[in-house]
């Protein structure tokens, strides 16, 4: 028997949310648990709803999709989040993926592609919709924007070291570490330490670099 995929749609445009709900409800193996209008509602109901997949808009009043994605994954890391957006620029897509999204789907894709995206992330894969496949390449160039010192500090932070520990290791002041940390977050478009750790893991920062610090 096929397992039912539990889905929540988070979008502040009711017509969009209801349209996606109607599409997904036509599939026997999908149950739409709720349609919500902002990220905070999703966080408030996360434990109650316990969705397998969240379709998340980026730009919403109140708590936006990217911040909500990080907060959700801190509470329920097994949740698969698919960003649903009308923006097809590489910056939007790579930033969404660096925040922990498992896929990126444009709102104007054919309806069956939304189902394909859900199936893909349920298999543990990433999914980039048609027209967005090359968008992760810029995320590597974003990392290249980090100075050598910033990359070293990113590694230290991703390994769980505090600002004070990093300062002692590198023989710099805590304030300098804080400044670097702020710059790293700004360059990568990441707002939390958990997000930095996830970025470091996904982009190989933690692989084979420990001896260089």
N, C-alpha and C positions, 0 to 999 in steps of 0.2 A: 504494500500500500504506500502511495506517495505521501511524503510528509508535507503538511500544509505549511507554506511560508507565510509568516506573520509580518505584515508590512504596515508602517505608518507613513503618511504623507504630510510633510511640514512645508506649507507655502502660504503666504499671506494673501494670495489672490484666490478667493473662493471658487471661481469658475475653473481655474487651473487645477486646484486640488480635487474638486468634484469630478472634473473630466478624467483625471488620472485614476481616481478611485473607480469610476465606472469602467474604464479600460481594464484595470487589474482584476476587478470582480468578475470579469468574463472568463477568467482562467480558473479551472477547478482546483488548482494546487496553491492558490493565493487567497489569503484572507486579509482584507484591509481593516485593521483594528480601529483606526481613527484618522481623521484629517485635522491637523492643528495649524495655527496661524503664526506661530513664532517659536524660536528655539527654547525659550524659557518654559513654555507649555510642555514641550517634549521632555525637558529635564525633570519637570515636576511630576510627569506621569511615566517616567522611564521604568521604574520598578513595577508599577501596576500593569503597564501594557507589555513590557518585556518583548519588544519586537525583534525579529531576526534581521530585518532590513528597514532602514529609514531612508526615504527619499527626501532630501533636504535642500530647500532653496538657500541661496547665499544671502541675498539682500532682503532683509525683513526688518520691520520696526522692532525696537526693543533689542533682544539678543539675536544677533545674526547667525547665519548658518555655520560659519567657520569657527567662531568661538563656541557655539553649541556643540559642534562636532568634537572638539577637544574635550569639553566637559563631559560629554556622554561617554567617550572612550575611556576617560579616567574612571568612571563608575562601572561601565560595562564594556570592557575591551573586546569582547567577542561580537559586539554589534557591528553589522556591516552598514556603512553609510554611503549612499549614492548621492552625490551632489546633482541637483536638478537646476539648471540655469539657462538663461538666454545668452550668456556671455561665452564667446568661443575663442577668446584671446588666450595665448599660451600662459600669460601671467596669472589669469584667473584659475586656469586648470592646474598648473603646477603648484600654485599656492594651496588650492583645495586638497590636492593629493598630499602635500607636505603636512597638512593639518590632520591627516589620518583617514581621509575619505578613501574608500576602496574603488570608487569609480566616478565618472563624470558623464552626465547625459544632458544634452541640450533639449530644451523644452519643445523644439519643433521637429524632433526626430520622429520617424514612423512609430506607431504605437507598439508594434511587435519588438522594437529595439529596446524599449523600457523593460519588457519581459526578459529579453536576452541578457540585459545588464543585471537584472536581479538573479537570474540563474547563474551567471558567471561568478558573481560575488559569493553566492551560496556554495559554489564549488571551491572557494578559496582563491579565486583569480581576481585580478584587477580588470576593470572595464573602462575603456575610453570610447566614446561614441564616434560614429563616422564623422570625420573632419577634425577630430581632436587627437588622433593617434600620435602625432609628432610633438605634442605639447609638453611632454615630460622632459624633452631635451633641454629646454631653457632652465629647468631646475638644477641641472648640473652647472650651467654657467652662473647661476645664482651662488652656488657654493664657491665657484672660482672667484667671486667678488670678495670673499672673506680673506683677510690677510692671514699670513702664516700664524701669527699670534692668536687671531680669532679662531682659527681652526684648532689650534692646540687647546684653547679654553673651551671650545665646543666639546672636544673629546673629554676633557676633565669633567665638565658639567654632566655630560651624557653618562659618565661612569658613576654619577651620584655624588660627586664631591661638592661641598659647600663653597660659597664664595671665599670664605676664610681659608679653607684647605687649598683651594686653587692659588690664592695669593701667596701662601707659604711655599707651595711647590715651585711656583714660578718666580718667587722673590720679588713680587710686586705688591702694591697696596690693595686693600679690599676695594677701595673706591675705583681703582683702575679696572679691577675685575668686573665690578658692577657696570662700568661704562662700556667695556667690551661686550658684556652680556646683553646690554640694551641694544648695542649696535648689531649684534648677531641676530637678535630677535627681529629687529627692524628690517635687516637685509633679507632674511628668510621669510618674513611675513608670519612669524610664529609668536604666540603670546604667552605660552606656558612652558615650564621646564619639561613637563611630560611631552609636549610637542617637540621640543629640541631633542629629547632622547629618541623619540620615534623617528625624527628626521635622520639623526645620526645612524640609527640602525638600518634604515631603508636605503641610505646612500653610502653605506660602507665605511663611514667615518670610524666605526669601532673595530673594523677588521684589520688586524695586523699593524695597528699604529701605536699600540701601547708602549712599545720599546722606544718610540721616538720622543716620549714626553719626559 
